[in-house]
Structure formats: C-alpha cells, structure tokens
Amino acid sequence: MNIAIYDLDKTITRRPTFTRFLLYYARRTAPFRLALLPIWIMAMVGYKLRLYGRKPLKQFGVRMFMGREISPANLSEITASFADNVFNQGLQPGAIARLHADRARGAMLVLATAAPEFYAKLIGNLADFHAVIATRHILTPDGALTHEIEGENCYAGEKLRRIEEWLSQQAIDRKDAHIIFYSDDISDSPTLNFADEGYAVNPSKKFAEAAARANWGRLDFRHAEGISNRP
C-alpha cells in the first residue's frame, strides 16, 4: 500500500494558517478583538523564548480571538469560507503538482498537521485527501467548540504517535505500507525518520543540513516542477 502524508502549513500552503485564521474569524465576528494583535505577537515571542509550549499558546490564541466557547453556526460558515480561500489562493504550485502525481500513482493521501482540525479537515476535503490528522479541540455537550485542546497538540513526536494510531485504526500493517512524508519543518524529524521516503520542503539552511545528514530528499514546492534532489 502506498501512503503519501503531507504537513499543511508552509508545506502545502504558501503561508502559516493559524494566526491567519484567528484574525479571519475575529474580523468577521468581533472586529474589536483585532486590537489584541500586539498581545498575540508578544505571546508568540514568549513561546520563542521557551516560556511555555505550543499547546498553551494556541489555546490562548483561540480564547483571545474566538472566545472560550464558539458557536457551531458561526464556526461552520467561517471555516468553510477560510478553507475555500486557502485552497483556491494559498497553495504552493509544487505541492499541487506533487499531490496530483501521488494521486495518479494510486497513493492514499493523508494530511497530518498541528493546525486545528476544525479548519484543517475542510482544507483536506477540498484537496481530496483520504484522511486528516490534526489538533482536536474539546466540544461542549451541546456541540460548541472550546478553546481547550483535546489531548496534545499534533506536533513533532505527537504527530507521529497520531499517524501510528491512524494506521492501527485502519488495520494497516506498517510492514505492508510504503510511506512518503513531506514537511517544511525540522520539528517533523520523527515522522521523516519513520517514513520510507522523507522530504524536506523549501528547507532552511539548518533543515537542509539536517536533511543531508539524514538522507532525506529535498523539494522546492514554490515552483510547479517541485524538483527533488538527494545529497
């Protein structure tokens, strides 16, 4: 069985999606929240300084720009609009070409991302992915989304754990699967090492050096050709 797993932010998309979505949502529901952007920037600086992890940072962002509990009606309409915008205007040409190539050879397409499932799943559906693995948020008994993340942020080692969990749920034996994984970030090293073929997408100098040491391929998704090379 052939499986092609893609990261989302800056692998398939041209730009990161999380902050963009928070502002997109706030602009359409409570524009006064946009005045909180400087606080969000300071919060991201705090994360870079390792004062706290990604999970509390993301929960803080959702709470600040969207609220503690989010109406399903508002969320459904806005996430659909956002996903449509990303799919039609925000994908990298090389990613589109590679997706077509993987689909043409019969690979099962899986999107594995730290982005929230409530919009990542819609982007994945538009791009014809067979499955989406993403960060999940806790729902209230009446179906409202909360700012709190269920379990862990789907990032780094947790992303690999979720991929392995998905393989088990699908009754796919790892020995019977040929897995390709694409990512733009060195944080995905666990999954790049797990894959039969790992590809560093538009790598930074540090990531390119790591790819050379690990014998991962390199891809430039900024262009439709998506040319790969190995050291």
C-alpha positions in Angstrom: 0.0 0.0 0.0 1.3 3.4 -1.0 0.6 6.3 1.5 1.7 9.9 1.0 1.5 12.1 4.1 1.7 15.8 3.9 2.2 18.5 6.5 0.0 21.6 6.0 1.5 24.9 6.9 4.2 26.1 4.5 4.4 22.6 3.1 1.1 22.6 1.1 0.3 26.3 1.8 2.3 29.3 1.0 1.9 30.8 4.5 1.1 29.5 8.0 -2.6 29.3 8.6 -3.2 29.5 12.4 -2.7 33.2 13.1 -4.3 34.0 9.7 -7.4 32.0 10.7 -7.7 33.7 14.1 -7.7 37.1 12.5 -10.0 36.0 9.8 -12.5 34.7 12.4 -12.2 37.8 14.6 -12.7 40.2 11.7 -16.0 38.5 10.8 -17.4 38.1 14.3 -15.9 40.6 16.7 -13.6 43.1 15.0 -12.7 44.8 18.3 -10.6 41.7 19.1 -8.2 42.7 16.3 -6.9 45.3 18.7 -5.4 42.4 20.7 -3.0 41.6 18.0 0.0 43.2 19.8 -0.7 40.9 22.8 -0.7 37.9 20.5 2.6 38.9 19.0 4.1 39.2 22.5 2.7 35.8 23.3 4.4 34.3 20.3 7.7 36.0 21.4 7.2 34.3 24.8 6.9 31.0 23.0 10.1 31.6 21.0 11.8 32.3 24.3 10.5 28.9 25.6 8.5 30.4 28.4 5.7 28.0 27.6 4.8 25.4 24.9 2.7 25.4 21.8 -0.4 24.0 23.4 -1.0 26.8 25.9 0.0 29.3 23.3 -2.6 28.0 20.8 -5.3 27.7 23.5 -4.6 31.4 24.5 -4.9 32.5 20.8 -8.2 30.8 20.3 -9.6 32.1 23.5 -8.5 35.7 22.8 -9.6 35.9 19.1 -12.6 33.5 19.1 -13.7 33.1 22.7 -13.9 30.3 25.3 -16.9 28.6 23.5 -17.5 29.1 19.8 -21.0 28.9 18.2 -21.2 25.9 15.8 -23.2 28.0 13.3 -20.5 30.8 13.2 -17.7 28.3 13.1 -19.2 26.3 10.2 -19.7 29.3 7.9 -16.4 31.0 8.6 -14.2 27.8 8.5 -15.8 26.9 5.1 -15.0 30.4 3.7 -11.5 30.3 5.1 -10.8 26.8 3.7 -12.1 27.8 0.3 -9.8 30.8 0.3 -6.7 28.8 1.3 -7.5 26.1 -1.2 -8.1 28.4 -4.1 -5.4 31.1 -3.4 -3.0 29.8 -0.8 -1.5 26.5 -2.0 2.1 26.2 -3.3 2.4 25.2 -7.0 4.8 22.4 -6.3 2.5 21.0 -3.7 -0.4 20.9 -6.1 1.8 19.1 -8.7 3.0 16.6 -6.2 -0.5 15.9 -4.9 -1.6 15.2 -8.5 1.4 12.9 -9.0 0.8 10.9 -5.8 -2.9 10.6 -6.5 -2.2 9.4 -10.1 0.0 6.6 -8.8 -2.7 5.4 -6.5 -1.3 6.6 -3.2 -3.6 7.2 -0.2 -3.3 10.9 0.7 -3.1 11.8 4.4 -2.9 15.3 5.8 -1.1 15.4 9.2 -0.8 18.8 10.8 -0.7 20.7 14.1 -3.3 23.1 12.7 -6.8 22.8 14.3 -9.0 20.0 12.9 -12.0 22.4 12.6 -10.5 24.1 9.5 -7.7 21.7 8.5 -10.2 19.0 7.8 -12.1 21.2 5.4 -8.9 22.1 3.5 -8.1 18.4 3.3 -11.5 17.6 2.0 -11.2 20.3 -0.8 -7.8 18.9 -1.7 -9.2 15.3 -1.9 -7.2 13.9 1.0 -8.4 10.5 2.2 -7.8 11.3 5.8 -6.9 14.3 8.0 -4.9 14.0 11.3 -4.9 17.4 13.1 -5.1 19.0 16.5 -8.5 18.4 18.1 -10.4 20.8 20.4 -12.8 19.8 23.2 -16.5 20.1 22.5 -19.2 21.1 25.0 -22.2 18.7 25.5 -24.3 20.9 23.1 -21.6 20.8 20.4 -19.9 24.2 20.9 -16.2 24.2 20.3 -14.0 25.3 23.2 -10.6 26.9 23.2 -9.1 23.9 25.0 -7.2 21.3 23.1 -8.1 17.6 23.5 -5.0 15.7 24.4 -1.8 17.1 22.9 -1.0 19.5 20.1 -0.5 17.3 16.9 3.2 18.4 16.7 6.6 16.7 16.5 6.5 13.4 18.3 2.8 13.6 18.9 2.2 13.9 15.2 4.0 10.6 14.7 2.0 9.0 17.5 -1.2 10.1 15.9 -0.1 8.7 12.5 0.7 5.4 14.0 -2.7 5.4 15.8 -4.4 6.1 12.5 -2.5 3.3 10.8 -3.7 0.9 13.5 -7.3 2.1 13.3 -7.2 1.5 9.5 -5.7 -2.0 10.2 -2.7 -1.1 8.0 0.4 -3.1 8.9 3.5 -0.8 8.8 5.4 -3.5 7.0 2.9 -3.6 4.2 2.9 0.2 3.6 5.4 2.4 1.7 5.1 5.8 3.3 6.3 9.1 1.9 6.2 12.2 4.2 6.6 15.8 3.2 7.3 18.6 5.7 8.8 22.1 5.7 10.0 21.9 9.4 12.7 20.1 11.3 10.2 19.5 14.1 8.8 16.7 12.0 12.0 14.8 12.2 10.3 11.9 14.0 7.9 11.3 11.1 10.6 12.0 8.4 12.6 9.2 10.0 9.6 6.9 10.3 8.8 7.3 6.6 10.3 5.2 3.8 10.9 8.4 2.0 11.1 11.7 3.8 11.2 15.1 2.0 12.3 18.5 3.4 10.1 21.1 1.6 11.6 24.5 0.9 14.2 23.8 3.7 16.0 26.5 5.6 19.8 26.1 5.7 19.6 24.3 9.0 16.9 22.0 7.8 18.8 21.3 4.5 21.9 20.4 6.5 19.8 18.0 8.7 18.2 16.5 5.5 21.7 15.9 4.1 22.8 14.1 7.3 19.6 12.0 7.4 19.5 11.3 3.7 16.0 12.9 3.3 15.1 14.3 -0.1 14.6 18.0 -0.7 11.7 19.5 -2.7 11.0 23.1 -3.8 7.3 23.5 -3.7 7.5 27.2 -4.7 7.5 26.0 -8.3 5.2 23.7 -10.1 8.1 21.3 -11.1 8.7 20.5 -7.4 12.2 19.3 -8.3 13.7 17.0 -5.8 17.3 16.1 -5.1 19.2 13.9 -2.7 22.7 14.6 -1.4 
